């Protein structure tokens, strides 16, 4: 388990990102339910949203650019770990 979230509807905790090594016969892997954090739309909301996005843009990254750096760090670390 790498990260968890909490449902705003139920208050229940759920898994966001899980990494697994396997049993020695299979390579590394990451399962996640936070793909939207990795999309360009969330990295630069001023660029506009893809046509399939119906939610209004958030301004977290604009208000606190450190949040974007956290996402970029996650992406770098995941890429390094998967490539190892």
PDB file with SEQRES, HELIX, SHEET and CRYST1 records, atoms N, CA, C and O in Angstrom:
SEQRES   1 A   84  UNK UNK UNK UNK UNK UNK UNK UNK UNK UNK UNK UNK UNK          
SEQRES   2 A   84  UNK UNK UNK UNK UNK UNK UNK UNK UNK UNK UNK UNK UNK          
SEQRES   3 A   84  UNK UNK UNK UNK UNK UNK UNK UNK UNK UNK UNK UNK UNK          
SEQRES   4 A   84  UNK UNK UNK UNK UNK UNK UNK UNK UNK UNK UNK UNK UNK          
SEQRES   5 A   84  UNK UNK UNK UNK UNK UNK UNK UNK UNK UNK UNK UNK UNK          
SEQRES   6 A   84  UNK UNK UNK UNK UNK UNK UNK UNK UNK UNK UNK UNK UNK          
SEQRES   7 A   84  UNK UNK UNK UNK UNK UNK                                      
HELIX    1 AA1 UNK A   35  UNK A   38  5                                   4    
HELIX    2 AA2 UNK A   40  UNK A   43  1                                   4    
HELIX    3 AA3 UNK A   45  UNK A   47  5                                   3    
HELIX    4 AA4 UNK A   60  UNK A   63  1                                   4    
HELIX    5 AA5 UNK A   66  UNK A   83  1                                  18    
SHEET    1 AA1 3 UNK A   3  UNK A   6  0                                        
SHEET    2 AA1 3 UNK A  13  UNK A  20 -1                                        
SHEET    3 AA1 3 UNK A  29  UNK A  32 -1                                        
CRYST1    1.000    1.000    1.000  90.00  90.00  90.00 P 1           1          
ATOM      1  N   UNK A   1       0.838  -1.165   0.000  1.00  0.00           N  
ATOM      2  CA  UNK A   1       0.000   0.000   0.000  1.00  0.00           C  
ATOM      3  C   UNK A   1       0.896   1.246   0.000  1.00  0.00           C  
ATOM      4  O   UNK A   1       1.759   1.402   0.863  1.00  0.00           O  
ATOM      5  N   UNK A   2       0.680   2.112  -0.963  1.00  0.00           N  
ATOM      6  CA  UNK A   2       1.452   3.351  -1.032  1.00  0.00           C  
ATOM      7  C   UNK A   2       0.615   4.531  -0.570  1.00  0.00           C  
ATOM      8  O   UNK A   2       1.118   5.417   0.121  1.00  0.00           O  
ATOM      9  N   UNK A   3      -0.664   4.549  -0.947  1.00  0.00           N  
ATOM     10  CA  UNK A   3      -1.518   5.679  -0.585  1.00  0.00           C  
ATOM     11  C   UNK A   3      -2.966   5.223  -0.455  1.00  0.00           C  
ATOM     12  O   UNK A   3      -3.420   4.324  -1.163  1.00  0.00           O  
ATOM     13  N   UNK A   4      -3.674   5.864   0.464  1.00  0.00           N  
ATOM     14  CA  UNK A   4      -5.099   5.604   0.642  1.00  0.00           C  
ATOM     15  C   UNK A   4      -5.863   6.915   0.532  1.00  0.00           C  
ATOM     16  O   UNK A   4      -5.282   7.996   0.624  1.00  0.00           O  
ATOM     17  N   UNK A   5      -7.140   6.807   0.339  1.00  0.00           N  
ATOM     18  CA  UNK A   5      -8.020   7.968   0.312  1.00  0.00           C  
ATOM     19  C   UNK A   5      -9.209   7.697   1.204  1.00  0.00           C  
ATOM     20  O   UNK A   5      -9.371   6.588   1.714  1.00  0.00           O  
ATOM     21  N   UNK A   6     -10.040   8.701   1.393  1.00  0.00           N  
ATOM     22  CA  UNK A   6     -11.252   8.553   2.191  1.00  0.00           C  
ATOM     23  C   UNK A   6     -12.432   9.037   1.378  1.00  0.00           C  
ATOM     24  O   UNK A   6     -12.413  10.145   0.841  1.00  0.00           O  
ATOM     25  N   UNK A   7     -13.460   8.208   1.287  1.00  0.00           N  
ATOM     26  CA  UNK A   7     -14.659   8.561   0.541  1.00  0.00           C  
ATOM     27  C   UNK A   7     -15.354   9.738   1.199  1.00  0.00           C  
ATOM     28  O   UNK A   7     -15.602   9.721   2.404  1.00  0.00           O  
ATOM     29  N   UNK A   8     -15.666  10.748   0.423  1.00  0.00           N  
ATOM     30  CA  UNK A   8     -16.407  11.894   0.960  1.00  0.00           C  
ATOM     31  C   UNK A   8     -17.864  11.544   1.197  1.00  0.00           C  
ATOM     32  O   UNK A   8     -18.549  12.225   1.960  1.00  0.00           O  
ATOM     33  N   UNK A   9     -18.347  10.489   0.551  1.00  0.00           N  
ATOM     34  CA  UNK A   9     -19.736  10.062   0.716  1.00  0.00           C  
ATOM     35  C   UNK A   9     -19.927   9.195   1.943  1.00  0.00           C  
ATOM     36  O   UNK A   9     -20.849   9.412   2.728  1.00  0.00           O  
ATOM     37  N   UNK A  10     -19.043   8.198   2.109  1.00  0.00           N  
ATOM     38  CA  UNK A  10     -19.228   7.223   3.179  1.00  0.00           C  
ATOM     39  C   UNK A  10     -18.268   7.386   4.343  1.00  0.00           C  
ATOM     40  O   UNK A  10     -18.514   6.874   5.435  1.00  0.00           O  
ATOM     41  N   UNK A  11     -17.172   8.100   4.111  1.00  0.00           N  
ATOM     42  CA  UNK A  11     -16.147   8.230   5.145  1.00  0.00           C  
ATOM     43  C   UNK A  11     -15.228   7.024   5.225  1.00  0.00           C  
ATOM     44  O   UNK A  11     -14.321   6.994   6.057  1.00  0.00           O  
ATOM     45  N   UNK A  12     -15.450   6.020   4.366  1.00  0.00           N  
ATOM     46  CA  UNK A  12     -14.620   4.815   4.384  1.00  0.00           C  
ATOM     47  C   UNK A  12     -13.293   5.049   3.679  1.00  0.00           C  
ATOM     48  O   UNK A  12     -13.218   5.748   2.668  1.00  0.00           O  
ATOM     49  N   UNK A  13     -12.254   4.452   4.234  1.00  0.00           N  
ATOM     50  CA  UNK A  13     -10.931   4.528   3.619  1.00  0.00           C  
ATOM     51  C   UNK A  13     -10.837   3.504   2.491  1.00  0.00           C  
ATOM     52  O   UNK A  13     -11.417   2.422   2.582  1.00  0.00           O  
ATOM     53  N   UNK A  14     -10.108   3.847   1.428  1.00  0.00           N  
ATOM     54  CA  UNK A  14      -9.929   2.927   0.313  1.00  0.00           C  
ATOM     55  C   UNK A  14      -8.515   3.071  -0.235  1.00  0.00           C  
ATOM     56  O   UNK A  14      -7.848   4.082  -0.016  1.00  0.00           O  
ATOM     57  N   UNK A  15      -8.075   2.043  -0.951  1.00  0.00           N  
ATOM     58  CA  UNK A  15      -6.729   2.021  -1.517  1.00  0.00           C  
ATOM     59  C   UNK A  15      -6.688   2.871  -2.779  1.00  0.00           C  
ATOM     60  O   UNK A  15      -7.532   2.720  -3.662  1.00  0.00           O  
ATOM     61  N   UNK A  16      -5.712   3.760  -2.861  1.00  0.00           N  
ATOM     62  CA  UNK A  16      -5.489   4.549  -4.068  1.00  0.00           C  
ATOM     63  C   UNK A  16      -4.379   3.951  -4.922  1.00  0.00           C  
ATOM     64  O   UNK A  16      -4.536   3.776  -6.130  1.00  0.00           O  
ATOM     65  N   UNK A  17      -3.268   3.642  -4.288  1.00  0.00           N  
ATOM     66  CA  UNK A  17      -2.105   3.148  -5.026  1.00  0.00           C  
ATOM     67  C   UNK A  17      -1.507   1.958  -4.275  1.00  0.00           C  
ATOM     68  O   UNK A  17      -1.243   2.029  -3.074  1.00  0.00           O  
ATOM     69  N   UNK A  18      -1.303   0.869  -5.008  1.00  0.00           N  
ATOM     70  CA  UNK A  18      -0.714  -0.338  -4.452  1.00  0.00           C  
ATOM     71  C   UNK A  18       0.438  -0.754  -5.362  1.00  0.00           C  
ATOM     72  O   UNK A  18       0.270  -0.817  -6.580  1.00  0.00           O  
ATOM     73  N   UNK A  19       1.587  -1.034  -4.793  1.00  0.00           N  
ATOM     74  CA  UNK A  19       2.728  -1.541  -5.555  1.00  0.00           C  
ATOM     75  C   UNK A  19       2.965  -2.984  -5.126  1.00  0.00           C  
ATOM     76  O   UNK A  19       2.760  -3.334  -3.964  1.00  0.00           O  
ATOM     77  N   UNK A  20       3.395  -3.812  -6.060  1.00  0.00           N  
ATOM     78  CA  UNK A  20       3.649  -5.205  -5.731  1.00  0.00           C  
ATOM     79  C   UNK A  20       4.886  -5.683  -6.467  1.00  0.00           C  
ATOM     80  O   UNK A  20       5.175  -5.227  -7.574  1.00  0.00           O  
ATOM     81  N   UNK A  21       5.597  -6.582  -5.865  1.00  0.00           N  
ATOM     82  CA  UNK A  21       6.853  -7.095  -6.404  1.00  0.00           C  
ATOM     83  C   UNK A  21       6.642  -8.425  -7.103  1.00  0.00           C  
ATOM     84  O   UNK A  21       7.384  -8.732  -8.036  1.00  0.00           O  
ATOM     85  N   UNK A  22       5.692  -9.212  -6.710  1.00  0.00           N  
ATOM     86  CA  UNK A  22       5.496 -10.533  -7.296  1.00  0.00           C  
ATOM     87  C   UNK A  22       6.213 -11.593  -6.494  1.00  0.00           C  
ATOM     88  O   UNK A  22       6.688 -11.342  -5.386  1.00  0.00           O  
ATOM     89  N   UNK A  23       6.286 -12.774  -7.062  1.00  0.00           N  
ATOM     90  CA  UNK A  23       6.887 -13.898  -6.346  1.00  0.00           C  
ATOM     91  C   UNK A  23       8.250 -14.287  -6.918  1.00  0.00           C  
ATOM     92  O   UNK A  23       8.736 -15.388  -6.663  1.00  0.00           O  
ATOM     93  N   UNK A  24       8.851 -13.417  -7.667  1.00  0.00           N  
ATOM     94  CA  UNK A  24      10.146 -13.702  -8.261  1.00  0.00           C  
ATOM     95  C   UNK A  24      10.049 -14.186  -9.698  1.00  0.00           C  
ATOM     96  O   UNK A  24      11.063 -14.234 -10.396  1.00  0.00           O  
ATOM     97  N   UNK A  25       8.871 -14.542 -10.154  1.00  0.00           N  
ATOM     98  CA  UNK A  25       8.701 -14.986 -11.538  1.00  0.00           C  
ATOM     99  C   UNK A  25       8.038 -13.918 -12.403  1.00  0.00           C  
ATOM    100  O   UNK A  25       7.956 -14.057 -13.624  1.00  0.00           O  
ATOM    101  N   UNK A  26       7.576 -12.874 -11.771  1.00  0.00           N  
ATOM    102  CA  UNK A  26       6.884 -11.794 -12.470  1.00  0.00           C  
ATOM    103  C   UNK A  26       7.544 -10.479 -12.085  1.00  0.00           C  
ATOM    104  O   UNK A  26       8.081 -10.354 -10.984  1.00  0.00           O  
ATOM    105  N   UNK A  27       7.511  -9.487 -12.988  1.00  0.00           N  
ATOM    106  CA  UNK A  27       8.131  -8.195 -12.716  1.00  0.00           C  
ATOM    107  C   UNK A  27       7.322  -7.344 -11.761  1.00  0.00           C  
ATOM    108  O   UNK A  27       6.312  -7.783 -11.209  1.00  0.00           O  
ATOM    109  N   UNK A  28       7.774  -6.147 -11.581  1.00  0.00           N  
ATOM    110  CA  UNK A  28       7.153  -5.191 -10.677  1.00  0.00           C  
ATOM    111  C   UNK A  28       5.830  -4.703 -11.239  1.00  0.00           C  
ATOM    112  O   UNK A  28       5.527  -4.936 -12.409  1.00  0.00           O  
ATOM    113  N   UNK A  29       5.038  -4.028 -10.413  1.00  0.00           N  
ATOM    114  CA  UNK A  29       3.774  -3.483 -10.894  1.00  0.00           C  
ATOM    115  C   UNK A  29       3.215  -2.450  -9.947  1.00  0.00           C  
ATOM    116  O   UNK A  29       3.567  -2.416  -8.768  1.00  0.00           O  
ATOM    117  N   UNK A  30       2.356  -1.619 -10.459  1.00  0.00           N  
ATOM    118  CA  UNK A  30       1.652  -0.620  -9.656  1.00  0.00           C  
ATOM    119  C   UNK A  30       0.197  -0.638 -10.092  1.00  0.00           C  
ATOM    120  O   UNK A  30      -0.102  -0.597 -11.285  1.00  0.00           O  
ATOM    121  N   UNK A  31      -0.695  -0.700  -9.136  1.00  0.00           N  
ATOM    122  CA  UNK A  31      -2.130  -0.574  -9.408  1.00  0.00           C  
ATOM    123  C   UNK A  31      -2.597   0.690  -8.720  1.00  0.00           C  
ATOM    124  O   UNK A  31      -2.313   0.905  -7.542  1.00  0.00           O  
ATOM    125  N   UNK A  32      -3.300   1.514  -9.440  1.00  0.00           N  
ATOM    126  CA  UNK A  32      -3.725   2.774  -8.830  1.00  0.00           C  
ATOM    127  C   UNK A  32      -5.074   3.221  -9.357  1.00  0.00           C  
ATOM    128  O   UNK A  32      -5.491   2.843 -10.452  1.00  0.00           O  
ATOM    129  N   UNK A  33      -5.741   4.028  -8.564  1.00  0.00           N  
ATOM    130  CA  UNK A  33      -7.024   4.603  -8.975  1.00  0.00           C  
ATOM    131  C   UNK A  33      -6.947   6.125  -8.917  1.00  0.00           C  
ATOM    132  O   UNK A  33      -7.928   6.802  -8.607  1.00  0.00           O  
ATOM    133  N   UNK A  34      -5.777   6.639  -9.219  1.00  0.00           N  
ATOM    134  CA  UNK A  34      -5.607   8.092  -9.167  1.00  0.00           C  
ATOM    135  C   UNK A  34      -5.093   8.628 -10.496  1.00  0.00           C  
ATOM    136  O   UNK A  34      -4.327   9.591 -10.525  1.00  0.00           O  
ATOM    137  N   UNK A  35      -5.516   8.001 -11.607  1.00  0.00           N  
ATOM    138  CA  UNK A  35      -5.021   8.391 -12.922  1.00  0.00           C  
ATOM    139  C   UNK A  35      -5.213   9.879 -13.182  1.00  0.00           C  
ATOM    140  O   UNK A  35      -4.375  10.517 -13.819  1.00  0.00           O  
ATOM    141  N   UNK A  36      -6.313  10.426 -12.690  1.00  0.00           N  
ATOM    142  CA  UNK A  36      -6.586  11.846 -12.959  1.00  0.00           C  
ATOM    143  C   UNK A  36      -5.489  12.754 -12.415  1.00  0.00           C  
ATOM    144  O   UNK A  36      -5.327  13.875 -12.899  1.00  0.00           O  
ATOM    145  N   UNK A  37      -4.740  12.301 -11.431  1.00  0.00           N  
ATOM    146  CA  UNK A  37      -3.643  13.115 -10.909  1.00  0.00           C  
ATOM    147  C   UNK A  37      -2.468  13.158 -11.870  1.00  0.00           C  
ATOM    148  O   UNK A  37      -1.602  14.027 -11.764  1.00  0.00           O  
ATOM    149  N   UNK A  38      -2.439  12.228 -12.798  1.00  0.00           N  
ATOM    150  CA  UNK A  38      -1.320  12.136 -13.717  1.00  0.00           C  
ATOM    151  C   UNK A  38      -1.628  12.768 -15.068  1.00  0.00           C  
ATOM    152  O   UNK A  38      -0.769  12.786 -15.949  1.00  0.00           O  
ATOM    153  N   UNK A  39      -2.827  13.281 -15.242  1.00  0.00           N  
ATOM    154  CA  UNK A  39      -3.226  13.885 -16.520  1.00  0.00           C  
ATOM    155  C   UNK A  39      -2.751  15.330 -16.605  1.00  0.00           C  
ATOM    156  O   UNK A  39      -2.668  16.032 -15.597  1.00  0.00           O  
ATOM    157  N   UNK A  40      -2.441  15.761 -17.817  1.00  0.00           N  
ATOM    158  CA  UNK A  40      -2.004  17.142 -18.019  1.00  0.00           C  
ATOM    159  C   UNK A  40      -3.030  18.151 -17.524  1.00  0.00           C  
ATOM    160  O   UNK A  40      -2.670  19.242 -17.083  1.00  0.00           O  
ATOM    161  N   UNK A  41      -4.319  17.786 -17.596  1.00  0.00           N  
ATOM    162  CA  UNK A  41      -5.367  18.713 -17.171  1.00  0.00           C  
ATOM    163  C   UNK A  41      -5.141  19.168 -15.729  1.00  0.00           C  
ATOM    164  O   UNK A  41      -5.269  20.355 -15.428  1.00  0.00           O  
ATOM    165  N   UNK A  42      -4.813  18.255 -14.856  1.00  0.00           N  
ATOM    166  CA  UNK A  42      -4.578  18.633 -13.465  1.00  0.00           C  
ATOM    167  C   UNK A  42      -3.224  19.293 -13.262  1.00  0.00           C  
ATOM    168  O   UNK A  42      -3.013  19.984 -12.266  1.00  0.00           O  
ATOM    169  N   UNK A  43      -2.304  19.084 -14.198  1.00  0.00           N  
ATOM    170  CA  UNK A  43      -0.989  19.703 -14.074  1.00  0.00           C  
ATOM    171  C   UNK A  43      -1.030  21.141 -14.537  1.00  0.00           C  
ATOM    172  O   UNK A  43      -0.237  21.965 -14.081  1.00  0.00           O  
ATOM    173  N   UNK A  44      -1.949  21.453 -15.441  1.00  0.00           N  
ATOM    174  CA  UNK A  44      -2.080  22.823 -15.944  1.00  0.00           C  
ATOM    175  C   UNK A  44      -3.545  23.077 -16.302  1.00  0.00           C  
ATOM    176  O   UNK A  44      -3.932  22.962 -17.465  1.00  0.00           O  
ATOM    177  N   UNK A  45      -4.344  23.418 -15.317  1.00  0.00           N  
ATOM    178  CA  UNK A  45      -5.783  23.602 -15.548  1.00  0.00           C  
ATOM    179  C   UNK A  45      -6.060  24.789 -16.467  1.00  0.00           C  
ATOM    180  O   UNK A  45      -7.137  24.872 -17.059  1.00  0.00           O  
ATOM    181  N   UNK A  46      -5.118  25.691 -16.591  1.00  0.00           N  
ATOM    182  CA  UNK A  46      -5.317  26.836 -17.485  1.00  0.00           C  
ATOM    183  C   UNK A  46      -5.337  26.422 -18.958  1.00  0.00           C  
ATOM    184  O   UNK A  46      -5.802  27.178 -19.812  1.00  0.00           O  
ATOM    185  N   UNK A  47      -4.833  25.225 -19.252  1.00  0.00           N  
ATOM    186  CA  UNK A  47      -4.797  24.732 -20.630  1.00  0.00           C  
ATOM    187  C   UNK A  47      -6.156  24.208 -21.085  1.00  0.00           C  
ATOM    188  O   UNK A  47      -6.341  23.909 -22.265  1.00  0.00           O  
ATOM    189  N   UNK A  48      -7.105  24.095 -20.160  1.00  0.00           N  
ATOM    190  CA  UNK A  48      -8.419  23.578 -20.512  1.00  0.00           C  
ATOM    191  C   UNK A  48      -8.506  22.084 -20.286  1.00  0.00           C  
ATOM    192  O   UNK A  48      -7.494  21.400 -20.131  1.00  0.00           O  
ATOM    193  N   UNK A  49      -9.723  21.596 -20.269  1.00  0.00           N  
ATOM    194  CA  UNK A  49      -9.971  20.191 -19.970  1.00  0.00           C  
ATOM    195  C   UNK A  49     -10.242  19.401 -21.242  1.00  0.00           C  
ATOM    196  O   UNK A  49     -10.717  19.958 -22.232  1.00  0.00           O  
ATOM    197  N   UNK A  50      -9.943  18.106 -21.218  1.00  0.00           N  
ATOM    198  CA  UNK A  50     -10.345  17.250 -22.337  1.00  0.00           C  
ATOM    199  C   UNK A  50     -11.872  17.224 -22.437  1.00  0.00           C  
ATOM    200  O   UNK A  50     -12.558  17.535 -21.463  1.00  0.00           O  
ATOM    201  N   UNK A  51     -12.396  16.865 -23.579  1.00  0.00           N  
ATOM    202  CA  UNK A  51     -13.842  16.909 -23.805  1.00  0.00           C  
ATOM    203  C   UNK A  51     -14.625  15.985 -22.880  1.00  0.00           C  
ATOM    204  O   UNK A  51     -15.799  16.242 -22.614  1.00  0.00           O  
ATOM    205  N   UNK A  52     -14.001  14.910 -22.381  1.00  0.00           N  
ATOM    206  CA  UNK A  52     -14.723  13.969 -21.527  1.00  0.00           C  
ATOM    207  C   UNK A  52     -14.819  14.425 -20.069  1.00  0.00           C  
ATOM    208  O   UNK A  52     -15.549  13.811 -19.290  1.00  0.00           O  
ATOM    209  N   UNK A  53     -14.110  15.473 -19.683  1.00  0.00           N  
ATOM    210  CA  UNK A  53     -14.139  15.963 -18.305  1.00  0.00           C  
ATOM    211  C   UNK A  53     -15.322  16.904 -18.136  1.00  0.00           C  
ATOM    212  O   UNK A  53     -15.456  17.893 -18.857  1.00  0.00           O  
ATOM    213  N   UNK A  54     -16.179  16.582 -17.171  1.00  0.00           N  
ATOM    214  CA  UNK A  54     -17.357  17.416 -16.940  1.00  0.00           C  
ATOM    215  C   UNK A  54     -17.266  18.203 -15.633  1.00  0.00           C  
ATOM    216  O   UNK A  54     -18.043  19.133 -15.415  1.00  0.00           O  
ATOM    217  N   UNK A  55     -16.328  17.838 -14.767  1.00  0.00           N  
ATOM    218  CA  UNK A  55     -16.163  18.550 -13.501  1.00  0.00           C  
ATOM    219  C   UNK A  55     -15.489  19.894 -13.732  1.00  0.00           C  
ATOM    220  O   UNK A  55     -14.675  20.033 -14.644  1.00  0.00           O  
ATOM    221  N   UNK A  56     -15.821  20.880 -12.915  1.00  0.00           N  
ATOM    222  CA  UNK A  56     -15.121  22.160 -13.033  1.00  0.00           C  
ATOM    223  C   UNK A  56     -13.667  21.998 -12.599  1.00  0.00           C  
ATOM    224  O   UNK A  56     -13.372  21.172 -11.735  1.00  0.00           O  
ATOM    225  N   UNK A  57     -12.754  22.775 -13.187  1.00  0.00           N  
ATOM    226  CA  UNK A  57     -11.341  22.642 -12.812  1.00  0.00           C  
ATOM    227  C   UNK A  57     -11.095  23.072 -11.372  1.00  0.00           C  
ATOM    228  O   UNK A  57     -11.725  23.998 -10.861  1.00  0.00           O  
ATOM    229  N   UNK A  58     -10.177  22.386 -10.745  1.00  0.00           N  
ATOM    230  CA  UNK A  58      -9.747  22.772  -9.397  1.00  0.00           C  
ATOM    231  C   UNK A  58      -8.595  23.758  -9.538  1.00  0.00           C  
ATOM    232  O   UNK A  58      -7.981  23.864 -10.600  1.00  0.00           O  
ATOM    233  N   UNK A  59      -8.310  24.471  -8.466  1.00  0.00           N  
ATOM    234  CA  UNK A  59      -7.207  25.431  -8.521  1.00  0.00           C  
ATOM    235  C   UNK A  59      -6.150  25.147  -7.465  1.00  0.00           C  
ATOM    236  O   UNK A  59      -5.363  26.027  -7.117  1.00  0.00           O  
ATOM    237  N   UNK A  60      -6.130  23.910  -6.950  1.00  0.00           N  
ATOM    238  CA  UNK A  60      -5.163  23.532  -5.913  1.00  0.00           C  
ATOM    239  C   UNK A  60      -3.728  23.776  -6.366  1.00  0.00           C  
ATOM    240  O   UNK A  60      -2.922  24.331  -5.619  1.00  0.00           O  
ATOM    241  N   UNK A  61      -3.410  23.362  -7.585  1.00  0.00           N  
ATOM    242  CA  UNK A  61      -2.039  23.474  -8.086  1.00  0.00           C  
ATOM    243  C   UNK A  61      -1.662  24.935  -8.294  1.00  0.00           C  
ATOM    244  O   UNK A  61      -0.509  25.318  -8.092  1.00  0.00           O  
ATOM    245  N   UNK A  62      -2.612  25.735  -8.690  1.00  0.00           N  
ATOM    246  CA  UNK A  62      -2.343  27.162  -8.879  1.00  0.00           C  
ATOM    247  C   UNK A  62      -2.124  27.830  -7.524  1.00  0.00           C  
ATOM    248  O   UNK A  62      -1.231  28.664  -7.369  1.00  0.00           O  
ATOM    249  N   UNK A  63      -2.951  27.453  -6.541  1.00  0.00           N  
ATOM    250  CA  UNK A  63      -2.817  28.054  -5.203  1.00  0.00           C  
ATOM    251  C   UNK A  63      -1.595  27.540  -4.453  1.00  0.00           C  
ATOM    252  O   UNK A  63      -0.988  28.274  -3.673  1.00  0.00           O  
ATOM    253  N   UNK A  64      -1.234  26.285  -4.685  1.00  0.00           N  
ATOM    254  CA  UNK A  64      -0.109  25.688  -3.965  1.00  0.00           C  
ATOM    255  C   UNK A  64       0.704  24.811  -4.913  1.00  0.00           C  
ATOM    256  O   UNK A  64       0.483  23.601  -4.973  1.00  0.00           O  
ATOM    257  N   UNK A  65       1.644  25.403  -5.656  1.00  0.00           N  
ATOM    258  CA  UNK A  65       2.431  24.661  -6.649  1.00  0.00           C  
ATOM    259  C   UNK A  65       3.211  23.481  -6.075  1.00  0.00           C  
ATOM    260  O   UNK A  65       3.615  22.594  -6.827  1.00  0.00           O  
ATOM    261  N   UNK A  66       3.431  23.448  -4.768  1.00  0.00           N  
ATOM    262  CA  UNK A  66       4.137  22.310  -4.161  1.00  0.00           C  
ATOM    263  C   UNK A  66       3.360  21.022  -4.372  1.00  0.00           C  
ATOM    264  O   UNK A  66       3.951  19.944  -4.431  1.00  0.00           O  
ATOM    265  N   UNK A  67       2.036  21.122  -4.488  1.00  0.00           N  
ATOM    266  CA  UNK A  67       1.217  19.926  -4.717  1.00  0.00           C  
ATOM    267  C   UNK A  67       1.570  19.283  -6.051  1.00  0.00           C  
ATOM    268  O   UNK A  67       1.626  18.058  -6.154  1.00  0.00           O  
ATOM    269  N   UNK A  68       1.805  20.085  -7.054  1.00  0.00           N  
ATOM    270  CA  UNK A  68       2.194  19.556  -8.353  1.00  0.00           C  
ATOM    271  C   UNK A  68       3.560  18.890  -8.272  1.00  0.00           C  
ATOM    272  O   UNK A  68       3.791  17.856  -8.900  1.00  0.00           O  
ATOM    273  N   UNK A  69       4.457  19.476  -7.506  1.00  0.00           N  
ATOM    274  CA  UNK A  69       5.778  18.867  -7.331  1.00  0.00           C  
ATOM    275  C   UNK A  69       5.660  17.500  -6.668  1.00  0.00           C  
ATOM    276  O   UNK A  69       6.417  16.586  -6.997  1.00  0.00           O  
ATOM    277  N   UNK A  70       4.715  17.350  -5.735  1.00  0.00           N  
ATOM    278  CA  UNK A  70       4.491  16.041  -5.110  1.00  0.00           C  
ATOM    279  C   UNK A  70       4.053  15.012  -6.146  1.00  0.00           C  
ATOM    280  O   UNK A  70       4.529  13.876  -6.127  1.00  0.00           O  
ATOM    281  N   UNK A  71       3.152  15.395  -7.051  1.00  0.00           N  
ATOM    282  CA  UNK A  71       2.691  14.479  -8.098  1.00  0.00           C  
ATOM    283  C   UNK A  71       3.841  14.130  -9.031  1.00  0.00           C  
ATOM    284  O   UNK A  71       4.010  12.967  -9.396  1.00  0.00           O  
ATOM    285  N   UNK A  72       4.627  15.115  -9.417  1.00  0.00           N  
ATOM    286  CA  UNK A  72       5.766  14.852 -10.295  1.00  0.00           C  
ATOM    287  C   UNK A  72       6.779  13.932  -9.616  1.00  0.00           C  
ATOM    288  O   UNK A  72       7.370  13.075 -10.273  1.00  0.00           O  
ATOM    289  N   UNK A  73       6.982  14.098  -8.323  1.00  0.00           N  
ATOM    290  CA  UNK A  73       7.880  13.211  -7.580  1.00  0.00           C  
ATOM    291  C   UNK A  73       7.346  11.787  -7.605  1.00  0.00           C  
ATOM    292  O   UNK A  73       8.111  10.844  -7.809  1.00  0.00           O  
ATOM    293  N   UNK A  74       6.049  11.621  -7.402  1.00  0.00           N  
ATOM    294  CA  UNK A  74       5.437  10.290  -7.457  1.00  0.00           C  
ATOM    295  C   UNK A  74       5.662   9.661  -8.832  1.00  0.00           C  
ATOM    296  O   UNK A  74       6.059   8.500  -8.924  1.00  0.00           O  
ATOM    297  N   UNK A  75       5.412  10.417  -9.893  1.00  0.00           N  
ATOM    298  CA  UNK A  75       5.560   9.893 -11.255  1.00  0.00           C  
ATOM    299  C   UNK A  75       7.018   9.485 -11.505  1.00  0.00           C  
ATOM    300  O   UNK A  75       7.278   8.412 -12.051  1.00  0.00           O  
ATOM    301  N   UNK A  76       7.967  10.340 -11.108  1.00  0.00           N  
ATOM    302  CA  UNK A  76       9.387   9.989 -11.273  1.00  0.00           C  
ATOM    303  C   UNK A  76       9.747   8.722 -10.513  1.00  0.00           C  
ATOM    304  O   UNK A  76      10.403   7.829 -11.050  1.00  0.00           O  
ATOM    305  N   UNK A  77       9.309   8.649  -9.253  1.00  0.00           N  
ATOM    306  CA  UNK A  77       9.625   7.491  -8.431  1.00  0.00           C  
ATOM    307  C   UNK A  77       9.004   6.224  -8.992  1.00  0.00           C  
ATOM    308  O   UNK A  77       9.645   5.173  -9.004  1.00  0.00           O  
ATOM    309  N   UNK A  78       7.762   6.309  -9.456  1.00  0.00           N  
ATOM    310  CA  UNK A  78       7.100   5.137 -10.031  1.00  0.00           C  
ATOM    311  C   UNK A  78       7.834   4.676 -11.286  1.00  0.00           C  
ATOM    312  O   UNK A  78       8.048   3.478 -11.472  1.00  0.00           O  
ATOM    313  N   UNK A  79       8.217   5.608 -12.141  1.00  0.00           N  
ATOM    314  CA  UNK A  79       8.932   5.256 -13.367  1.00  0.00           C  
ATOM    315  C   UNK A  79      10.279   4.604 -13.038  1.00  0.00           C  
ATOM    316  O   UNK A  79      10.652   3.608 -13.658  1.00  0.00           O  
ATOM    317  N   UNK A  80      10.996   5.152 -12.079  1.00  0.00           N  
ATOM    318  CA  UNK A  80      12.283   4.561 -11.685  1.00  0.00           C  
ATOM    319  C   UNK A  80      12.103   3.170 -11.122  1.00  0.00           C  
ATOM    320  O   UNK A  80      12.843   2.250 -11.470  1.00  0.00           O  
ATOM    321  N   UNK A  81      11.106   3.013 -10.239  1.00  0.00           N  
ATOM    322  CA  UNK A  81      10.884   1.719  -9.602  1.00  0.00           C  
ATOM    323  C   UNK A  81      10.462   0.668 -10.630  1.00  0.00           C  
ATOM    324  O   UNK A  81      10.947  -0.463 -10.596  1.00  0.00           O  
ATOM    325  N   UNK A  82       9.567   1.037 -11.535  1.00  0.00           N  
ATOM    326  CA  UNK A  82       9.127   0.092 -12.562  1.00  0.00           C  
ATOM    327  C   UNK A  82      10.255  -0.276 -13.517  1.00  0.00           C  
ATOM    328  O   UNK A  82      10.287  -1.387 -14.047  1.00  0.00           O  
ATOM    329  N   UNK A  83      11.181   0.658 -13.737  1.00  0.00           N  
ATOM    330  CA  UNK A  83      12.281   0.408 -14.653  1.00  0.00           C  
ATOM    331  C   UNK A  83      13.461  -0.314 -14.033  1.00  0.00           C  
ATOM    332  O   UNK A  83      14.388  -0.711 -14.738  1.00  0.00           O  
ATOM    333  N   UNK A  84      13.435  -0.489 -12.713  1.00  0.00           N  
ATOM    334  CA  UNK A  84      14.571  -1.118 -12.032  1.00  0.00           C  
ATOM    335  C   UNK A  84      14.638  -2.608 -12.277  1.00  0.00           C  
ATOM    336  O   UNK A  84      15.539  -3.277 -11.771  1.00  0.00           O  
TER     337      UNK A  84                                                      
END                                                                             
